[in-house]
Amino acid sequence: MRITVWDAALRCFHWALAILVVFSFVTGTVGGGWMAWHLRSGYAILALVVFRVAWGLAGSETARFTSFLRGPAAAWGHARDILARRHRALVGHNPLGGWMVAFMLLAIAAQAASGLFADDEIATQGPLAVKVSNAFVGRMSTFHHYNQWVVAGAVVLHVLAIAAYWKVLRSNLVRPMLDGRMEVAEGTTPPRMRSSWLALVLLAASAAAVYGLVVVYPASP
């Protein structure tokens, strides 16, 4: 039978973040007049990450960190199943996928946060660079430069993992992230979903927090 495993809020977050990460990478590489859009994209990414953390604490069952961050034994067991070409249909993230989600969120959050303090020493400066020392700005600029490749590597690994699931296990992980539904064993209890209105409130609060951080706070004395 098919049940809903991913709510609309999580699916919209996933695709919006994917688009913005690619856009940020491209605009940051091109530079020039695109840097203004690079900054805006970074702010949007930061707001989305803040929202995802909130949704991971108060959102739908499959979105919560407690539902998919499991111990090393579970991750290793799932890896052995994959190598043996066995696939157990799980509701939500599998143990390996859960840790990949956590790592990607951490890397992307670090990239967006470091960009707030970065300075390319040409024409673009993060909004919080004026609030810290030049030495800290230098460290954040260096981190921002190198961490972009960590993010890029994580994205590539994520895509390869999805392709491997399709090729080796014949498991389509893309479709459920589009329509929210997946095939599970008969009698499986559908996960509890939270209201989309709650997601909108949390997203608005996240956007407001980022706006205050990048616009209001830098303008304060």
C-alpha positions in Angstrom: 0.0 0.0 0.0 1.0 3.6 -0.5 1.0 6.1 2.4 2.1 9.7 3.0 5.6 9.8 4.5 6.8 13.3 3.6 4.7 16.4 4.4 4.4 19.3 1.9 6.6 21.5 4.1 9.5 19.1 4.1 9.2 18.5 0.4 9.1 22.3 -0.4 12.1 22.8 1.9 14.1 20.1 0.1 13.6 21.4 -3.4 14.0 25.0 -2.5 17.2 24.3 -0.6 18.5 22.2 -3.6 17.8 25.1 -6.0 19.3 27.7 -3.8 22.5 25.7 -3.0 23.2 25.3 -6.7 22.3 28.9 -7.4 24.7 30.1 -4.6 27.5 27.9 -5.9 27.1 29.3 -9.4 26.8 32.9 -8.5 29.7 32.7 -6.0 31.8 31.2 -8.8 30.8 33.8 -11.4 31.2 36.7 -9.0 30.9 40.3 -10.2 27.4 41.7 -10.3 26.0 38.3 -9.3 27.4 38.6 -5.8 24.4 40.6 -4.6 22.2 37.7 -5.6 24.7 35.3 -4.0 24.2 37.1 -0.7 20.4 37.1 -1.0 20.5 33.4 -1.8 22.7 32.8 1.3 20.2 34.6 3.5 17.3 32.5 2.1 19.4 29.3 2.7 20.0 30.4 6.3 16.3 31.0 6.9 15.5 27.6 5.4 18.1 25.8 7.6 16.7 27.6 10.7 13.2 26.4 9.7 14.4 22.9 9.1 15.9 22.7 12.6 12.6 24.0 14.1 10.7 21.5 11.9 13.1 18.7 13.0 12.0 19.4 16.6 8.3 20.2 16.2 7.3 19.0 12.8 5.8 15.8 11.3 7.0 12.5 12.7 9.3 11.6 9.7 10.8 15.1 9.8 11.9 14.9 13.4 15.6 14.3 14.1 14.6 11.7 16.8 13.0 9.6 14.1 16.0 9.2 11.8 19.2 9.8 13.7 20.1 6.3 14.9 23.3 4.8 16.3 26.3 3.4 14.5 25.0 -0.2 14.7 21.8 0.7 12.8 23.8 2.6 10.1 26.3 -0.3 9.7 23.5 -2.8 9.5 21.8 -0.9 6.8 25.1 -0.6 4.9 25.5 -4.4 5.0 22.0 -4.8 3.7 22.8 -2.5 0.8 26.0 -4.4 0.0 24.0 -7.6 0.1 21.4 -6.0 -2.2 18.7 -6.4 0.4 16.3 -3.5 0.9 13.8 -3.1 3.7 11.2 -0.4 3.0 11.5 2.1 5.8 9.1 4.9 6.6 11.2 8.0 6.4 15.0 8.2 6.2 17.0 5.1 6.5 19.9 5.1 9.1 22.5 6.1 6.6 20.3 8.7 4.9 19.5 10.2 8.2 23.1 10.9 9.0 23.7 12.2 5.5 20.8 14.7 6.1 22.4 15.8 9.4 25.8 16.3 7.8 24.5 18.2 4.8 22.4 20.5 7.1 25.5 21.1 9.2 27.8 21.9 6.2 25.2 24.1 4.6 24.5 26.0 7.9 28.2 26.5 8.4 28.6 27.8 4.9 25.7 30.3 5.2 26.8 31.4 8.7 30.4 31.9 7.6 29.2 34.0 4.6 27.8 36.5 7.0 31.3 37.4 8.1 33.2 36.8 4.9 34.9 39.5 2.8 36.2 38.9 -0.7 38.3 42.0 -0.5 36.9 43.2 -3.9 33.4 44.5 -3.6 31.4 42.1 -1.4 31.3 41.9 2.3 29.0 39.9 4.6 26.6 42.0 6.7 28.2 41.0 10.0 31.8 41.6 9.0 31.7 45.1 10.4 30.9 43.6 13.8 34.0 41.5 14.3 37.7 41.8 14.0 39.7 41.6 10.8 41.3 38.4 11.9 37.9 36.7 12.4 36.8 38.0 9.0 39.9 36.4 7.5 39.2 33.1 9.1 35.6 33.1 8.1 36.5 34.1 4.5 38.9 31.2 4.3 36.5 28.7 5.8 33.7 30.0 3.4 36.0 29.4 0.5 37.0 25.8 1.3 33.7 24.7 2.8 31.9 25.3 -0.4 33.7 22.2 -1.7 32.6 20.2 1.3 29.0 21.2 0.5 29.5 20.4 -3.2 31.0 17.0 -2.3 28.1 16.2 0.0 25.6 17.1 -2.7 27.4 14.9 -5.3 27.5 12.0 -2.7 23.7 12.5 -2.1 22.9 12.3 -5.8 25.1 9.3 -6.2 23.4 7.5 -3.3 20.0 8.2 -4.8 21.3 6.8 -8.2 22.7 3.7 -6.4 19.4 3.0 -4.7 17.7 3.1 -8.0 20.3 1.0 -9.9 21.1 -1.6 -7.2 18.0 -1.8 -5.1 15.4 -0.6 -7.6 14.2 1.9 -5.0 13.0 5.3 -6.3 13.8 7.9 -3.7 12.9 10.9 -5.9 9.2 10.2 -6.4 8.3 10.2 -2.7 10.0 13.6 -2.3 7.8 14.8 -5.1 4.4 13.5 -4.1 5.1 12.6 -0.5 4.0 9.0 -0.8 5.8 5.6 -0.8 5.0 1.9 -1.1 5.1 0.1 2.3 4.0 -3.3 3.6 0.3 -3.8 4.3 -0.6 -2.8 7.8 2.1 -0.2 8.2 1.0 2.7 10.5 1.2 6.0 8.6 3.4 8.6 10.4 1.8 11.5 12.1 1.8 14.7 10.1 1.7 18.3 11.5 -0.3 21.2 10.1 1.1 23.1 7.1 0.0 26.2 9.0 2.5 25.5 11.8 5.2 25.1 9.1 4.3 28.5 7.6 4.4 30.1 11.1 7.9 28.6 11.7 9.1 29.6 8.3 7.9 33.2 8.8 9.6 33.3 12.2 12.8 31.9 10.7 12.8 34.5 7.9 12.1 37.3 10.5 15.0 36.1 12.6 17.4 36.1 9.6 16.2 39.5 8.5 16.9 40.9 12.0 20.3 39.3 11.9 21.4 40.5 8.5 19.5 43.9 8.2 18.5 45.2 11.6 21.5 44.2 13.7 24.3 45.4 11.3 22.6 48.8 11.3 22.5 49.1 15.1 25.3 51.1 16.8 
